[in-house]
Amino acid sequence: MTTGEFADKVSAMREAQQEYFKYRTNEALQRSKQLEKEVDSILETRKKRSENTVQQGTLF
């Protein structure tokens, strides 16, 4: 995933959050939650990749 794609995903998440807080619909809440999960998953994957790189670098 590129930086631009990640920024687009975060932007969509923020728009969904704003829509939820504006209208308080169940659909907006579900979309917001789904996008938050996707963003969290991307960040977790990046964190694990970074930790693996650090651990591998200290083995030798």
N, C-alpha and C positions, 0 to 999 in steps of 0.2 A: 504494500500500500504506500502510495506516495504521500508526501506532506500535504499536497493539495487535496487529495482524496480524504485524508483524515480531517482536514479543516472543513471540507464539505459535510462530512458526517457530523462533526461537532455543531456546525451551523444548523443542520437539520434538527439535531437534538434540541438546541436552544429554541428554535422556532416552535417545535412541538411543546416544549415546556411553557413557553409564553402563551401559546394557544390554550393549553390546559388552564393556566391561571387566569386567562381572560374569560373563557367560557365554561370551565369546570365540567366538561363532558367526559363520559367514560371512554369514548373513542380517542379523544385527545390524550387522556391519561395513559391508555394502553400503548399508543404510539410513542409517547414520551418515555415510558418505561422500557419499551423495546429498543429504542435508540440508545438509551442510557446503558442497557446491557451490552449492546454492540460496541459502544465506545469503551466501556469498562473491559470488555474482552480484548480489544485491540491494545489497550494500555497494559493489561496483564501479560499478554503475549510478548510485548516489547520489554517489559520488566524481566520476564524469565529469560529472554534472549540475552539481555544485558548481563544478568547474573551469571549465566552460563559462560559468557565471554570472559568475565572477570575471573571466575573460578578456573577456567581452562588456562588463563594467562598466568596464574600463580602456581601451577603444578610443577613447572620446571624452573 
